[in-house]
């Protein structure tokens, strides 16, 4: 949903994409159509995204999926930032690990799903960031990693390096303990750092006795480029891959750094890089 800053009526629009294992990425857009609030989620003509259901059409793409999630909501940003929209943007993952059943039809065929792993996320903002990177990584066994790293367009903030919001859910616990800690650290010390680029981007950070290294690769042939229009009319380009690679190394200090756990994802990470 976009509410233009010139006062014109809000409108709903979006896009859908499929990343076949044996073919090129395919996508289509829907809308814009007049915004009509929905009591439970998002609706734009026949496109519906509400708890438990995802359905709609976009060009040749058609999807009808039921969603079952037993996982707790993951607040990538502090909970207050989602409940009170005072930041330039905030993100939440209401279903960080869910099971999807149904079908997705596209020009190359049909994908039928039964209890397939997935996730749903939400975001609000006053427009896209100046630069950003995003990662959703299902690490298996109930573990997952969510990262948002961004440079704001606001004066003063846009001169800063990317602010990192990172949440690692591991063995039923979320690290770091505070959602703001990766972005600001303790009085600026220990802040997590991101190097945003393509085809590779990285995040490094430490909190307490633990540190993490994240390396993401988005192959050009498996990445979809799409243009966004902000409420003020400015443009941004998002490069999105549902089949990215990622390597995550989680270490603990025992007089020296020792690896507690590491994960390697080949074509199963969902990643995105955006720029103006």
C-alpha positions in Angstrom: 0.0 0.0 0.0 1.4 3.4 -1.0 0.1 6.7 0.2 1.6 9.5 -2.0 2.9 12.5 -0.3 1.1 14.8 -2.7 -2.2 13.9 -1.1 -3.6 11.8 -4.0 -5.5 8.7 -2.9 -3.6 5.7 -1.5 -3.3 2.7 -3.8 -2.5 -1.0 -3.6 -0.1 -2.8 -5.9 2.6 -5.5 -5.8 4.4 -8.3 -7.6 4.8 -12.0 -7.5 7.6 -14.2 -8.7 8.6 -17.8 -9.2 12.2 -19.1 -9.2 12.0 -22.5 -11.0 14.8 -24.9 -10.4 15.1 -25.7 -14.1 14.2 -22.4 -15.7 14.4 -18.6 -15.7 12.9 -16.4 -13.0 9.4 -15.3 -13.9 7.4 -12.4 -12.4 4.4 -10.2 -12.9 2.9 -7.1 -11.2 -0.7 -6.5 -10.1 -2.3 -3.1 -9.5 -2.3 -0.3 -8.9 -5.8 -0.3 -7.7 -7.6 2.0 -5.2 -6.7 1.1 -1.6 -9.4 -0.6 0.3 -8.5 -1.5 3.9 -9.0 -5.1 5.0 -9.7 -5.9 8.6 -7.3 -8.8 8.8 -4.5 -7.9 6.3 -3.9 -6.9 2.7 -6.4 -7.1 -0.2 -6.1 -5.7 -3.7 -8.9 -6.9 -6.0 -8.4 -10.7 -6.0 -5.0 -10.6 -4.2 -5.3 -11.5 -0.5 -2.7 -11.8 2.2 -4.2 -12.5 5.6 -3.1 -14.8 8.5 -3.5 -18.3 7.2 -4.2 -17.5 3.5 -2.3 -16.2 0.5 -4.1 -16.0 -2.9 -4.4 -14.0 -6.0 -3.3 -13.4 -9.6 -0.7 -11.3 -11.4 -0.4 -11.6 -15.1 0.0 -15.4 -15.8 0.8 -16.2 -12.2 -1.9 -17.6 -9.9 -1.5 -18.8 -6.4 -3.8 -20.2 -3.6 -2.0 -21.2 -0.5 -3.0 -21.9 3.1 -0.5 -21.1 5.8 0.0 -22.9 9.1 2.5 -21.3 11.6 3.2 -22.4 15.1 6.3 -20.2 15.5 6.4 -17.0 17.6 6.5 -13.7 15.8 10.0 -12.4 15.3 10.6 -8.7 15.8 13.5 -7.8 13.6 13.2 -4.2 15.0 12.2 -3.4 18.6 8.6 -4.3 19.3 7.9 -0.6 20.1 9.1 0.4 16.7 6.5 -1.7 15.1 3.7 -0.7 17.4 4.6 3.0 17.2 5.7 4.1 13.7 8.4 6.7 14.7 11.3 5.2 12.8 11.8 5.7 9.0 10.8 2.0 8.6 10.4 -1.2 10.6 10.0 -4.9 9.8 8.3 -7.8 11.5 8.1 -11.5 10.7 4.7 -12.8 12.0 5.3 -16.3 10.6 9.1 -16.8 10.6 8.6 -20.5 9.9 5.4 -21.7 8.5 4.1 -24.6 6.3 2.3 -23.8 3.0 -0.1 -26.0 1.2 -1.7 -25.3 -2.2 -0.6 -24.4 -5.7 1.3 -21.8 -7.7 0.6 -21.6 -11.5 2.9 -19.9 -13.9 3.6 -19.9 -17.6 6.1 -22.7 -17.3 3.8 -25.1 -15.3 2.4 -25.6 -11.8 4.0 -26.0 -8.4 2.0 -28.0 -6.0 2.9 -27.6 -2.3 2.1 -29.7 0.7 3.5 -28.6 4.1 6.3 -26.8 2.3 8.5 -24.5 4.5 8.1 -20.8 4.1 7.7 -17.5 5.9 5.7 -14.2 5.8 7.0 -10.8 6.7 5.6 -7.3 6.9 7.2 -3.9 6.6 6.1 -0.2 6.9 8.1 2.9 6.0 8.1 6.4 4.7 9.8 5.1 1.5 12.6 2.8 0.6 16.0 3.3 2.2 19.0 4.8 0.4 20.6 1.4 0.3 19.5 -1.8 2.0 20.1 -5.5 2.3 17.7 -8.2 3.6 18.1 -11.9 4.4 15.7 -14.5 5.6 17.5 -17.8 6.2 15.7 -21.0 7.5 18.5 -22.8 9.2 16.6 -26.0 9.9 15.6 -27.6 13.2 13.5 -24.5 14.1 16.6 -22.2 13.8 16.5 -19.1 11.6 18.2 -15.8 10.9 16.7 -12.5 9.9 18.8 -9.5 8.8 17.8 -6.0 7.7 20.7 -3.6 7.0 20.0 -0.1 5.6 21.1 3.4 5.1 18.3 6.0 5.6 17.5 8.8 3.2 17.0 11.2 6.1 19.5 14.1 6.4 22.3 13.2 8.8 21.4 9.5 8.9 22.2 9.0 5.2 25.9 9.7 5.9 26.1 6.9 8.4 27.2 3.3 7.4 24.4 0.8 7.2 22.5 0.2 10.4 22.1 -3.6 11.0 19.1 -5.3 12.7 19.9 -9.0 13.2 18.0 -11.6 15.0 19.2 -15.2 15.3 16.7 -17.6 16.7 18.6 -20.7 17.8 17.6 -23.5 20.1 14.4 -21.6 21.1 16.3 -18.4 22.1 16.8 -15.1 20.2 20.3 -13.5 19.9 21.3 -10.7 20.5 19.1 -10.1 23.5 18.1 -6.5 22.5 16.9 -5.8 18.9 18.6 -2.4 18.9 22.0 -3.8 20.0 23.3 -4.7 16.5 22.4 -1.2 15.2 23.8 1.0 18.0 25.9 -1.3 20.2 26.8 0.0 23.6 27.5 3.7 23.2 28.5 3.0 19.7 30.9 0.1 20.5 30.2 -3.3 19.3 27.8 -2.1 16.5 27.3 -4.7 13.8 28.7 -3.8 10.3 27.4 -4.6 6.9 29.1 -4.3 3.5 26.3 -4.1 0.9 27.0 -5.0 -2.7 26.3 -7.6 -5.4 26.7 -10.4 -6.0 28.1 -10.7 -2.5 27.3 -8.9 0.7 28.3 -9.5 4.3 27.5 -8.8 8.0 29.8 -9.0 10.9 29.0 -8.4 14.6 29.6 -9.3 18.2 27.3 -9.2 21.3 28.5 -10.4 24.7 30.6 -13.6 24.3 29.3 -14.4 20.9 30.0 -13.1 17.4 28.6 -13.9 14.0 29.8 -13.8 10.4 27.3 -13.9 7.5 28.2 -14.1 3.8 25.4 -13.9 1.2 25.8 -14.5 -2.5 23.0 -13.6 -5.0 23.9 -15.0 -8.4 22.9 -12.6 -11.2 21.0 -15.2 -13.1 18.9 -16.1 -10.0 18.2 -12.5 -9.0 15.2 -10.4 -10.1 15.5 -6.6 -10.5 12.4 -4.5 -9.9 11.8 -0.8 -9.7 9.9 0.7 -6.8 8.3 4.2 -6.5 8.3 5.9 -3.1 5.4 7.9 -1.8 7.3 11.1 -2.9 7.7 9.8 -6.4 11.4 9.0 -6.2 12.7 5.6 -7.6 14.6 2.7 -6.1 15.6 -0.6 -7.5 15.3 -3.9 -5.5 17.3 -7.0 -6.5 15.6 -10.0 -5.0 16.6 -13.7 -5.0 14.6 -16.6 -3.5 17.5 -18.9 -4.3 20.5 -17.1 -2.7 23.4 -18.8 -1.0 24.5 -18.0 2.5 27.1 -19.1 5.0 26.6 -18.3 8.7 29.3 -18.9 11.4 28.4 -18.4 15.0 31.2 -18.3 17.5 31.8 -18.0 21.3 34.7 -16.6 23.2 36.5 -19.3 25.4 39.8 -17.5 25.7 39.8 -17.6 21.9 37.0 -17.7 19.4 35.6 -21.2 18.9 32.8 -22.0 16.4 29.7 -23.2 18.1 27.7 -23.7 15.0 27.7 -23.0 11.3 25.2 -23.3 8.5 25.7 -23.4 4.7 22.6 -22.7 2.5 22.8 -23.5 -1.2 20.0 -21.9 -3.1 17.6 -21.8 -0.1 18.2 -18.3 1.3 15.9 -15.4 0.5 17.9 -12.3 0.0 17.6 -8.8 -1.4 19.7 -5.7 -2.1 18.3 -2.3 -2.9 19.7 1.0 -4.1 18.9 4.3 -5.7 
